[in-house]
């Protein structure tokens, strides 16, 4: 088949391209540039990544092209990102980036190039069942990225390949090294998809005004001042600026809630404080891979409320076409509005929604 693969400059997409080439497919690499603001090479090194992608393509023996989706990214992802922070929530732009850019704008572009399939270096798997497609976890439990792909549709999955989803990261690096790929030892990127690893507070302050306010305990006692609610997330311990203030037995502080109405950041002492735990959650803007929600009568569900969290047993109650409630057998720590709640049946990713 003719397959267009997203080449990021990283080792995962490089090995994915290598495997497809070895399988005899006609492979074309596509390097996506999604961010242009202050792309100075320090925190968002797209020029370096493009050089790496071209070097990989040359080594494998495939063509590579570059495409600019910065306008689409700003409209479809970044605008939502800012709106969520403005509302006091903590968004996950990687989820929206996959749904709107990598598997929509990129997919449309690839189809226009005559591609029969697209491919990426994600650690996930697609399984075909008749005319339906399932999204499965990647076999490496430490790298599984199905959480970030839970908004994909049947149409998107039917055209998508994840060639490294059945491999562990160590195997991917070994394949890259054996093939002489120039980026075999390149470290994984850890930043948000467009922000990179830049200082987050400085970056966000360029787009949203800082609004300092009180840090208070549940009984209303002010213990410090925050720099703006947008800079904090539930369960956060570091960067509160009150570490030197040790009340009682000296237990560290954690963010337990944000109150936009009074611009107050509520903190508690100790990771085991009851205010940090939730037995249930409500999620909005639901997206189901099968096109409709699973039956709430099932009992073998597991859910993640954050990436790399172990699946937590839960029950599902569908409350509307685009919202649902999850009830957990055990209280869940720091369930954060704006993040994704993703539902699983074993290794099958069913879909999810945005925690309200």
HUCOR-V976347 format. One record per pair of residues at least 6 apart in sequence whose ideal C-beta (glycine too) atoms are under 8 Angstrom apart, sorted by sequence separation. I is the first residue (numbers start at 1). J is the second residue. D is the distance in whole Angstrom. If there is no record, write none. Layout:
BEGIN
i=I j=J d=D
i=I j=J d=D
END
This chain:
BEGIN
i=7 j=13 d=5
i=21 j=27 d=5
i=38 j=44 d=7
i=41 j=47 d=6
i=57 j=63 d=7
i=84 j=90 d=7
i=85 j=91 d=7
i=127 j=133 d=7
i=128 j=134 d=8
i=138 j=144 d=4
i=191 j=197 d=4
i=216 j=222 d=5
i=217 j=223 d=6
i=226 j=232 d=6
i=258 j=264 d=8
i=259 j=265 d=8
i=288 j=294 d=7
i=304 j=310 d=8
i=318 j=324 d=5
i=319 j=325 d=6
i=335 j=341 d=8
i=343 j=349 d=8
i=344 j=350 d=6
i=6 j=13 d=6
i=7 j=14 d=7
i=20 j=27 d=5
i=39 j=46 d=6
i=41 j=48 d=7
i=57 j=64 d=4
i=84 j=91 d=4
i=126 j=133 d=6
i=127 j=134 d=5
i=137 j=144 d=5
i=138 j=145 d=6
i=176 j=183 d=7
i=177 j=184 d=4
i=189 j=196 d=7
i=190 j=197 d=6
i=191 j=198 d=7
i=215 j=222 d=7
i=216 j=223 d=7
i=232 j=239 d=8
i=258 j=265 d=6
i=259 j=266 d=7
i=268 j=275 d=5
i=286 j=293 d=7
i=294 j=301 d=8
i=304 j=311 d=6
i=305 j=312 d=7
i=317 j=324 d=6
i=342 j=349 d=7
i=343 j=350 d=5
i=5 j=13 d=6
i=39 j=47 d=8
i=110 j=118 d=5
i=126 j=134 d=7
i=138 j=146 d=7
i=152 j=160 d=7
i=164 j=172 d=5
i=167 j=175 d=8
i=176 j=184 d=4
i=177 j=185 d=8
i=189 j=197 d=8
i=195 j=203 d=6
i=214 j=222 d=5
i=215 j=223 d=6
i=231 j=239 d=8
i=232 j=240 d=8
i=245 j=253 d=8
i=257 j=265 d=8
i=258 j=266 d=7
i=268 j=276 d=7
i=303 j=311 d=7
i=304 j=312 d=7
i=316 j=324 d=6
i=317 j=325 d=4
i=343 j=351 d=6
i=35 j=44 d=6
i=126 j=135 d=6
i=127 j=136 d=6
i=137 j=146 d=5
i=215 j=224 d=4
i=243 j=252 d=7
i=257 j=266 d=4
i=266 j=275 d=8
i=302 j=311 d=3
i=303 j=312 d=6
i=316 j=325 d=8
i=317 j=326 d=8
i=342 j=351 d=7
i=343 j=352 d=6
i=7 j=17 d=6
i=17 j=27 d=6
i=54 j=64 d=6
i=81 j=91 d=5
i=125 j=135 d=8
i=126 j=136 d=7
i=136 j=146 d=7
i=214 j=224 d=8
i=215 j=225 d=6
i=243 j=253 d=7
i=255 j=265 d=6
i=256 j=266 d=5
i=302 j=312 d=6
i=316 j=326 d=6
i=317 j=327 d=7
i=342 j=352 d=4
i=5 j=16 d=6
i=35 j=46 d=7
i=53 j=64 d=6
i=80 j=91 d=7
i=107 j=118 d=5
i=124 j=135 d=6
i=125 j=136 d=4
i=135 j=146 d=6
i=173 j=184 d=6
i=214 j=225 d=6
i=215 j=226 d=5
i=242 j=253 d=6
i=255 j=266 d=7
i=256 j=267 d=6
i=302 j=313 d=6
i=303 j=314 d=5
i=315 j=326 d=7
i=341 j=352 d=5
i=5 j=17 d=5
i=17 j=29 d=6
i=81 j=93 d=5
i=106 j=118 d=7
i=124 j=136 d=7
i=125 j=137 d=7
i=173 j=185 d=7
i=213 j=225 d=7
i=214 j=226 d=7
i=255 j=267 d=6
i=256 j=268 d=5
i=301 j=313 d=7
i=302 j=314 d=7
i=314 j=326 d=5
i=315 j=327 d=5
i=340 j=352 d=5
i=341 j=353 d=6
i=33 j=46 d=5
i=80 j=93 d=8
i=124 j=137 d=7
i=125 j=138 d=7
i=212 j=225 d=6
i=213 j=226 d=6
i=240 j=253 d=6
i=254 j=267 d=6
i=301 j=314 d=5
i=314 j=327 d=6
i=340 j=353 d=7
i=341 j=354 d=8
i=124 j=138 d=5
i=125 j=139 d=7
i=135 j=149 d=6
i=212 j=226 d=6
i=226 j=240 d=8
i=227 j=241 d=8
i=253 j=267 d=5
i=254 j=268 d=6
i=301 j=315 d=7
i=314 j=328 d=5
i=340 j=354 d=6
i=341 j=355 d=5
i=5 j=20 d=7
i=78 j=93 d=8
i=81 j=96 d=8
i=103 j=118 d=8
i=123 j=138 d=3
i=135 j=150 d=7
i=212 j=227 d=6
i=213 j=228 d=8
i=226 j=241 d=8
i=237 j=252 d=6
i=240 j=255 d=7
i=253 j=268 d=7
i=254 j=269 d=8
i=301 j=316 d=6
i=313 j=328 d=7
i=314 j=329 d=7
i=326 j=341 d=6
i=339 j=354 d=8
i=340 j=355 d=7
i=50 j=66 d=6
i=77 j=93 d=6
i=80 j=96 d=6
i=122 j=138 d=7
i=123 j=139 d=8
i=212 j=228 d=6
i=213 j=229 d=7
i=224 j=240 d=7
i=225 j=241 d=7
i=237 j=253 d=7
i=253 j=269 d=6
i=254 j=270 d=7
i=299 j=315 d=7
i=312 j=328 d=5
i=313 j=329 d=5
i=338 j=354 d=7
i=339 j=355 d=5
i=3 j=20 d=6
i=33 j=50 d=8
i=123 j=140 d=6
i=135 j=152 d=6
i=210 j=227 d=6
i=211 j=228 d=5
i=224 j=241 d=6
i=237 j=254 d=5
i=252 j=269 d=7
i=254 j=271 d=6
i=256 j=273 d=7
i=312 j=329 d=8
i=313 j=330 d=8
i=326 j=343 d=7
i=338 j=355 d=7
i=31 j=49 d=7
i=102 j=120 d=6
i=210 j=228 d=5
i=211 j=229 d=7
i=224 j=242 d=4
i=236 j=254 d=7
i=237 j=255 d=8
i=251 j=269 d=4
i=252 j=270 d=7
i=257 j=275 d=7
i=298 j=316 d=7
i=312 j=330 d=7
i=337 j=355 d=5
i=31 j=50 d=5
i=77 j=96 d=5
i=209 j=228 d=8
i=223 j=242 d=5
i=235 j=254 d=6
i=236 j=255 d=4
i=251 j=270 d=4
i=252 j=271 d=8
i=254 j=273 d=7
i=256 j=275 d=4
i=296 j=315 d=7
i=336 j=355 d=6
i=337 j=356 d=6
i=76 j=96 d=7
i=77 j=97 d=5
i=123 j=143 d=4
i=124 j=144 d=7
i=208 j=228 d=8
i=235 j=255 d=6
i=256 j=276 d=6
i=296 j=316 d=5
i=312 j=332 d=6
i=335 j=355 d=6
i=123 j=144 d=6
i=124 j=145 d=5
i=133 j=154 d=6
i=224 j=245 d=7
i=234 j=255 d=6
i=248 j=269 d=7
i=296 j=317 d=5
i=3 j=25 d=5
i=5 j=27 d=6
i=7 j=29 d=4
i=9 j=31 d=7
i=31 j=53 d=5
i=123 j=145 d=5
i=124 j=146 d=5
i=132 j=154 d=7
i=135 j=157 d=6
i=208 j=230 d=6
i=223 j=245 d=6
i=233 j=255 d=7
i=234 j=256 d=7
i=247 j=269 d=7
i=254 j=276 d=6
i=294 j=316 d=7
i=296 j=318 d=5
i=2 j=25 d=7
i=3 j=26 d=7
i=4 j=27 d=8
i=5 j=28 d=7
i=6 j=29 d=8
i=7 j=30 d=7
i=8 j=31 d=7
i=31 j=54 d=8
i=77 j=100 d=6
i=122 j=145 d=5
i=134 j=157 d=8
i=205 j=228 d=8
i=232 j=255 d=5
i=234 j=257 d=7
i=293 j=316 d=7
i=303 j=326 d=5
i=1 j=25 d=5
i=2 j=26 d=5
i=3 j=27 d=5
i=4 j=28 d=5
i=5 j=29 d=6
i=6 j=30 d=6
i=7 j=31 d=5
i=8 j=32 d=8
i=29 j=53 d=6
i=73 j=97 d=7
i=76 j=100 d=4
i=77 j=101 d=6
i=133 j=157 d=4
i=138 j=162 d=8
i=223 j=247 d=8
i=234 j=258 d=8
i=281 j=305 d=7
i=1 j=26 d=7
i=3 j=28 d=7
i=4 j=29 d=8
i=5 j=30 d=7
i=6 j=31 d=8
i=76 j=101 d=7
i=124 j=149 d=6
i=133 j=158 d=5
i=143 j=168 d=7
i=215 j=240 d=7
i=242 j=267 d=7
i=293 j=318 d=5
i=301 j=326 d=8
i=303 j=328 d=8
i=2 j=28 d=7
i=4 j=30 d=5
i=6 j=32 d=6
i=122 j=148 d=8
i=138 j=164 d=8
i=139 j=165 d=7
i=143 j=169 d=5
i=201 j=227 d=7
i=204 j=230 d=6
i=215 j=241 d=8
i=232 j=258 d=7
i=29 j=56 d=8
i=122 j=149 d=6
i=138 j=165 d=5
i=139 j=166 d=5
i=140 j=167 d=7
i=142 j=169 d=7
i=204 j=231 d=7
i=215 j=242 d=6
i=240 j=267 d=7
i=305 j=332 d=6
i=316 j=343 d=7
i=29 j=57 d=5
i=72 j=100 d=7
i=73 j=101 d=6
i=76 j=104 d=8
i=138 j=166 d=8
i=139 j=167 d=7
i=140 j=168 d=4
i=306 j=334 d=8
i=72 j=101 d=6
i=76 j=105 d=8
i=136 j=165 d=8
i=139 j=168 d=7
i=140 j=169 d=6
i=229 j=258 d=5
i=314 j=343 d=8
i=324 j=353 d=6
i=201 j=231 d=5
i=223 j=253 d=8
i=305 j=335 d=5
i=306 j=336 d=7
i=323 j=353 d=7
i=126 j=157 d=5
i=200 j=231 d=8
i=229 j=260 d=6
i=293 j=324 d=7
i=305 j=336 d=7
i=322 j=353 d=7
i=36 j=68 d=8
i=69 j=101 d=6
i=27 j=60 d=8
i=29 j=62 d=6
i=31 j=64 d=6
i=33 j=66 d=6
i=72 j=105 d=5
i=232 j=265 d=6
i=306 j=339 d=6
i=311 j=344 d=5
i=323 j=356 d=8
i=28 j=62 d=6
i=29 j=63 d=7
i=30 j=64 d=7
i=31 j=65 d=7
i=32 j=66 d=8
i=33 j=67 d=7
i=36 j=70 d=5
i=126 j=160 d=6
i=229 j=263 d=6
i=237 j=271 d=8
i=305 j=339 d=6
i=27 j=62 d=5
i=28 j=63 d=5
i=29 j=64 d=4
i=30 j=65 d=6
i=31 j=66 d=5
i=32 j=67 d=6
i=33 j=68 d=5
i=34 j=69 d=5
i=35 j=70 d=6
i=126 j=161 d=7
i=286 j=321 d=8
i=305 j=340 d=8
i=28 j=64 d=7
i=29 j=65 d=7
i=30 j=66 d=8
i=31 j=67 d=7
i=33 j=69 d=7
i=34 j=70 d=6
i=69 j=105 d=5
i=126 j=162 d=6
i=229 j=265 d=6
i=286 j=322 d=5
i=304 j=340 d=8
i=305 j=341 d=5
i=28 j=65 d=7
i=30 j=67 d=6
i=32 j=69 d=6
i=33 j=70 d=6
i=69 j=106 d=7
i=125 j=162 d=6
i=282 j=319 d=7
i=285 j=322 d=6
i=286 j=323 d=6
i=304 j=341 d=7
i=35 j=73 d=6
i=124 j=162 d=5
i=218 j=256 d=7
i=284 j=322 d=6
i=285 j=323 d=8
i=286 j=324 d=6
i=303 j=341 d=6
i=304 j=342 d=5
i=9 j=48 d=7
i=10 j=49 d=8
i=14 j=53 d=8
i=17 j=56 d=7
i=21 j=60 d=5
i=34 j=73 d=4
i=67 j=106 d=8
i=123 j=162 d=7
i=126 j=165 d=8
i=226 j=265 d=4
i=284 j=323 d=5
i=303 j=342 d=6
i=9 j=49 d=3
i=13 j=53 d=8
i=17 j=57 d=7
i=21 j=61 d=7
i=120 j=160 d=7
i=122 j=162 d=5
i=125 j=165 d=4
i=283 j=323 d=6
i=303 j=343 d=5
i=304 j=344 d=7
i=8 j=49 d=6
i=9 j=50 d=7
i=21 j=62 d=6
i=118 j=159 d=6
i=119 j=160 d=7
i=120 j=161 d=8
i=121 j=162 d=8
i=123 j=164 d=6
i=124 j=165 d=5
i=125 j=166 d=6
i=235 j=276 d=6
i=282 j=323 d=7
i=283 j=324 d=6
i=302 j=343 d=8
i=303 j=344 d=7
i=9 j=51 d=8
i=10 j=52 d=8
i=14 j=56 d=4
i=18 j=60 d=5
i=67 j=109 d=6
i=117 j=159 d=6
i=118 j=160 d=6
i=119 j=161 d=4
i=120 j=162 d=6
i=121 j=163 d=8
i=122 j=164 d=8
i=123 j=165 d=6
i=234 j=276 d=7
i=282 j=324 d=8
i=283 j=325 d=8
i=301 j=343 d=6
i=302 j=344 d=5
i=9 j=52 d=4
i=17 j=60 d=6
i=116 j=159 d=8
i=117 j=160 d=7
i=118 j=161 d=7
i=119 j=162 d=7
i=121 j=164 d=6
i=122 j=165 d=7
i=282 j=325 d=5
i=283 j=326 d=7
i=301 j=344 d=7
i=302 j=345 d=8
i=9 j=53 d=4
i=117 j=161 d=5
i=119 j=163 d=6
i=223 j=267 d=7
i=281 j=325 d=7
i=301 j=345 d=6
i=302 j=346 d=8
i=8 j=53 d=7
i=17 j=62 d=6
i=280 j=325 d=6
i=281 j=326 d=5
i=300 j=345 d=6
i=7 j=53 d=4
i=14 j=60 d=8
i=103 j=149 d=8
i=123 j=169 d=8
i=280 j=326 d=6
i=300 j=346 d=7
i=9 j=56 d=8
i=280 j=327 d=5
i=298 j=345 d=7
i=111 j=159 d=8
i=216 j=264 d=5
i=218 j=266 d=6
i=279 j=327 d=7
i=280 j=328 d=7
i=7 j=56 d=6
i=103 j=152 d=6
i=107 j=156 d=6
i=213 j=262 d=8
i=214 j=263 d=8
i=215 j=264 d=8
i=216 j=265 d=7
i=217 j=266 d=7
i=279 j=328 d=6
i=294 j=343 d=7
i=301 j=350 d=8
i=303 j=352 d=8
i=7 j=57 d=6
i=98 j=148 d=6
i=213 j=263 d=4
i=214 j=264 d=5
i=215 j=265 d=5
i=216 j=266 d=6
i=217 j=267 d=6
i=218 j=268 d=7
i=278 j=328 d=8
i=305 j=355 d=7
i=98 j=149 d=6
i=213 j=264 d=6
i=214 j=265 d=7
i=215 j=266 d=8
i=216 j=267 d=7
i=217 j=268 d=7
i=281 j=332 d=8
i=294 j=345 d=7
i=95 j=147 d=8
i=99 j=151 d=4
i=104 j=156 d=7
i=107 j=159 d=6
i=211 j=263 d=6
i=213 j=265 d=7
i=215 j=267 d=6
i=279 j=331 d=5
i=95 j=148 d=5
i=98 j=151 d=7
i=99 j=152 d=7
i=103 j=156 d=5
i=107 j=160 d=8
i=278 j=331 d=6
i=279 j=332 d=8
i=94 j=148 d=5
i=98 j=152 d=7
i=277 j=331 d=4
i=278 j=332 d=5
i=281 j=335 d=5
i=95 j=150 d=7
i=96 j=151 d=8
i=277 j=332 d=7
i=92 j=148 d=8
i=95 j=151 d=6
i=277 j=333 d=6
i=294 j=350 d=5
i=7 j=64 d=6
i=103 j=160 d=7
i=218 j=275 d=7
i=276 j=333 d=6
i=278 j=335 d=4
i=276 j=334 d=6
i=283 j=341 d=5
i=293 j=351 d=7
i=281 j=341 d=6
i=289 j=349 d=7
i=290 j=350 d=7
i=289 j=350 d=6
i=290 j=351 d=7
i=271 j=333 d=8
i=288 j=350 d=7
i=289 j=351 d=5
i=34 j=97 d=7
i=288 j=351 d=4
i=287 j=351 d=5
i=286 j=351 d=7
i=287 j=352 d=7
i=286 j=352 d=7
i=287 j=353 d=7
i=34 j=101 d=6
i=286 j=353 d=4
i=285 j=353 d=6
i=32 j=101 d=7
i=283 j=352 d=7
i=284 j=353 d=6
i=285 j=354 d=5
i=32 j=102 d=7
i=283 j=353 d=3
i=284 j=354 d=5
i=283 j=354 d=6
i=283 j=355 d=6
i=284 j=356 d=5
i=282 j=355 d=8
i=283 j=356 d=6
i=32 j=106 d=6
i=281 j=355 d=5
i=282 j=356 d=5
i=281 j=356 d=8
i=30 j=106 d=7
i=30 j=109 d=7
i=30 j=110 d=7
i=254 j=334 d=8
i=28 j=113 d=7
i=28 j=115 d=7
i=6 j=102 d=6
i=97 j=193 d=5
i=97 j=194 d=8
i=94 j=192 d=7
i=235 j=333 d=7
i=20 j=119 d=6
i=93 j=192 d=6
i=94 j=193 d=5
i=235 j=334 d=3
i=6 j=106 d=6
i=93 j=193 d=6
i=234 j=334 d=5
i=93 j=194 d=7
i=233 j=334 d=8
i=234 j=335 d=7
i=235 j=336 d=7
i=17 j=119 d=8
i=234 j=336 d=4
i=16 j=119 d=6
i=233 j=336 d=6
i=234 j=337 d=8
i=16 j=120 d=7
i=4 j=109 d=8
i=16 j=121 d=5
i=4 j=110 d=4
i=15 j=121 d=7
i=13 j=120 d=6
i=14 j=121 d=7
i=13 j=121 d=3
i=4 j=113 d=6
i=12 j=121 d=3
i=11 j=121 d=8
i=12 j=122 d=8
i=4 j=115 d=4
i=10 j=121 d=7
i=12 j=123 d=7
i=2 j=114 d=6
i=3 j=115 d=6
i=6 j=118 d=7
i=2 j=115 d=5
i=3 j=116 d=7
i=4 j=117 d=8
i=5 j=118 d=7
i=6 j=119 d=7
i=8 j=121 d=7
i=2 j=116 d=5
i=3 j=117 d=5
i=4 j=118 d=5
i=5 j=119 d=4
i=6 j=120 d=5
i=1 j=116 d=4
i=2 j=117 d=8
i=3 j=118 d=7
i=4 j=119 d=7
i=5 j=120 d=7
i=6 j=121 d=7
i=1 j=117 d=6
i=3 j=119 d=5
i=78 j=194 d=7
i=77 j=194 d=8
i=60 j=179 d=8
i=85 j=204 d=7
i=59 j=179 d=7
i=59 j=180 d=6
i=60 j=181 d=8
i=73 j=194 d=7
i=59 j=181 d=6
i=86 j=208 d=6
i=59 j=182 d=6
i=85 j=208 d=6
i=56 j=181 d=6
i=82 j=207 d=6
i=56 j=182 d=7
i=82 j=208 d=6
i=55 j=182 d=5
i=56 j=183 d=6
i=55 j=183 d=7
i=52 j=182 d=7
i=52 j=183 d=5
i=157 j=289 d=7
i=52 j=186 d=7
i=153 j=287 d=8
i=154 j=289 d=7
i=151 j=287 d=4
i=153 j=289 d=7
i=154 j=290 d=7
i=150 j=287 d=7
i=152 j=289 d=6
i=154 j=291 d=6
i=153 j=291 d=7
i=150 j=289 d=7
i=20 j=161 d=7
i=88 j=229 d=5
i=88 j=230 d=7
i=20 j=163 d=6
i=90 j=233 d=4
i=19 j=163 d=4
i=86 j=230 d=7
i=90 j=234 d=7
i=16 j=161 d=8
i=19 j=164 d=7
i=85 j=230 d=4
i=16 j=162 d=7
i=16 j=163 d=4
i=15 j=163 d=8
i=16 j=164 d=5
i=43 j=191 d=7
i=15 j=164 d=6
i=44 j=194 d=7
i=44 j=195 d=7
i=45 j=196 d=7
i=12 j=164 d=6
i=15 j=167 d=8
i=43 j=195 d=7
i=44 j=196 d=4
i=43 j=196 d=4
i=43 j=197 d=6
i=44 j=198 d=7
i=135 j=289 d=5
i=43 j=198 d=3
i=134 j=289 d=7
i=19 j=175 d=8
i=42 j=198 d=7
i=133 j=289 d=8
i=15 j=172 d=5
i=18 j=175 d=7
i=147 j=304 d=6
i=3 j=161 d=7
i=18 j=176 d=8
i=132 j=290 d=7
i=34 j=193 d=7
i=35 j=194 d=4
i=148 j=307 d=7
i=12 j=172 d=6
i=15 j=175 d=5
i=34 j=194 d=6
i=147 j=307 d=5
i=11 j=172 d=6
i=15 j=176 d=5
i=18 j=179 d=6
i=11 j=173 d=6
i=14 j=176 d=6
i=18 j=181 d=7
i=15 j=179 d=8
i=11 j=176 d=5
i=15 j=181 d=7
i=142 j=308 d=8
i=14 j=181 d=5
i=14 j=183 d=6
i=11 j=181 d=7
i=88 j=258 d=5
i=11 j=183 d=5
i=88 j=260 d=4
i=10 j=183 d=7
i=11 j=184 d=6
i=87 j=260 d=7
i=9 j=183 d=7
i=11 j=186 d=6
i=10 j=186 d=6
i=9 j=186 d=8
i=11 j=188 d=8
i=10 j=188 d=7
i=10 j=189 d=7
i=99 j=287 d=8
i=150 j=340 d=7
i=150 j=342 d=5
i=147 j=340 d=7
i=150 j=343 d=8
i=147 j=342 d=5
i=146 j=342 d=8
i=146 j=344 d=8
i=150 j=349 d=5
i=149 j=349 d=7
i=150 j=350 d=8
i=151 j=351 d=7
i=150 j=351 d=5
i=151 j=352 d=8
i=147 j=349 d=8
i=150 j=352 d=5
i=146 j=349 d=4
i=137 j=344 d=8
i=137 j=347 d=5
i=136 j=347 d=5
i=136 j=348 d=6
i=137 j=349 d=7
i=135 j=348 d=7
i=136 j=349 d=7
i=134 j=348 d=5
i=135 j=349 d=4
i=134 j=349 d=8
i=124 j=349 d=8
i=95 j=340 d=5
i=90 j=336 d=5
i=92 j=338 d=7
i=89 j=336 d=8
i=90 j=337 d=7
i=91 j=338 d=5
i=92 j=339 d=6
i=89 j=337 d=5
i=90 j=338 d=4
i=91 j=339 d=8
i=92 j=340 d=6
i=88 j=337 d=8
i=89 j=338 d=3
i=90 j=339 d=6
i=84 j=338 d=5
END
